């Protein structure tokens, strides 16, 4: 076991929210029954964390880089390359990596940014067809569910809109810009994908079973492969990243951290919380710093479901955090609860508002508050920039 204090960071992606009138003016965090989270928060110093920048994408890529102490103005090139790193995909220096969503379109509009969470097996079949029939400009790589990649030698510098930002809107108004030869060819590729995917047996079976088809590819978040300073050199800590999401795993891999594959971790509501807890506890045997990321609250926010968000917070508390607390000595570990960005159910998208955080550390008197947005705003840390989080964590 490493010498000195160990650090466990639990990140609820998109968990922060706005008060909802129909819920008595409470947020999902305030309404959820989460005794384990509140146990940690009550023994923690709390505050608010600025994790995003108004002139950069409002995504988990930028937010988690900032939390881990990496300046996005220096190292951020796009979301796609980070996901490619997680999958160990070989990318040449002259190639551009796009995130490629399988989405649902109908009547010229985007209905769903995830093809109603098309399964990974279905996505692999659809991506294989695209590589056979739509490969003039690059190659597609299957990932997890709707989260896939497209790699090309063109497209760097184009403006690309994340599909979760434009659900319900006309897709032709949000194609790649500015209009030039690269954007024309890539936009044409996306439009061609509609007929190819719509006629595929995978989508015909989905429609027959009452599900939305994953009938278009949408490329965005592009960039060339970045380089990150090793986390151990930057912070003097040996780190492990535990997540089901390629974006987070890619950051960890590029930073030289240990990135295990957790059986049953899906990045959705059906994720295996118990295995993630087990891997986090085991990681503390070898690492000084464990970064445990949970995607489900963000998905609930994007779907605009207050009830679902409350439910997944409660499941995360009971099945993940409770299990961790039952299997570690809290005198040996500093436990922090973080949120990378808000995903309010009323907005169905990310916002740049600061988020609450809590740091529990042996020997430090806590603020005695539950974990929620209001408590964070009244915490003893006040407002902290995300780039300073690890510094504060080690010094608190």
Secondary structure, 3 states (H helix, E strand, C coil): CCCCCEEEEEEECCCCCCCEHHHCCECHHHHCCCHHHHHHHHCEEEEEEECCCCCCCCCHHHHHHHHCCCCHHHHCCCHHHHHHHHCCCCCCCCCEEEEEEEEEEECCEEEECCCCCCCHHHHHHHHHHHHHHCCCCEEEEEEECCEEEEEECCCCCCECCCHHHCCCCEHHHHCCECCCHHHHHHHHHHHHHHHHHHCCHHHHHHHHCCCCCCCEEEEEEEECCCCCCCHHHHHCCCEEEECCCHHHHHHHHHCCCECCCCCCCCCCCCCCHHHHHHHHHHHCCCCCEEEEEECHHHHHHHHCCHHHHHHHHHHHHHHHHHHHHHCCCCCCEEEEEECCCEEECCCCEEECCCEEEEEECCCCCCCCCCCCHHHHHCCCCEEEEHHHHHHHHHHC
